[in-house]
Amino acid sequence: MARLSEANVLIAREIIGHFPRPKSALIPLLHLVQEQDGHVTADGMTHVAELLGITPSEVYGTASFYEMFKFEPVGRYCINVCTNISCQLLGAWELLEHAEERLGVKAGVTTEDGLFTLEDVECIAACTEAPAIQVNYRFRYKVTPDDLDQLIDDLRADRLADEIPPHGTLARVRQRVPADRWAGTGTAAQAKVDAR
């Protein structure tokens, strides 16, 4: 798929309704596109722009700022190995090399079976727990080569399905907030915006 499905358009409209200005829903809608397709497509960005009343270049400008949005297909599991200073000092380079050998790919590449994409990333804000990695943005701390081997084995065997969803899935439960509980977006807030 490229544009949002009918079901996801309904979700997108609900998300947009939570914000006082439609453009404020941009990042949640980018996550929705990535959840649907596994990466952010050009048609998906165009569709988001249409829904928000902004230009596709504004959507791309925001999406390209964040490392979490991918513009090409990635593996079911995206493994990020932090190689910033704290992690470096505690063995991150060796861990990255071990991951490359174990998976048979260099950082930035997806395995032939499409299961894993390995990435060398900057600080993931877990410096006190170095060396740290993420799998689909779920943290693992003080990772050893043996820990990484076990993680890869568990992911291949689908033993962590309850803990680590496929890449692109931000959350398993979508937040539902009743309209009367929206902060500053209800009819009174809209009347103030309209009066300006």
Order of alpha helices (4+ residues) and beta strands (2+ residues): alpha-alpha-alpha-alpha-beta-alpha-alpha-beta-beta-beta-beta-alpha-alpha
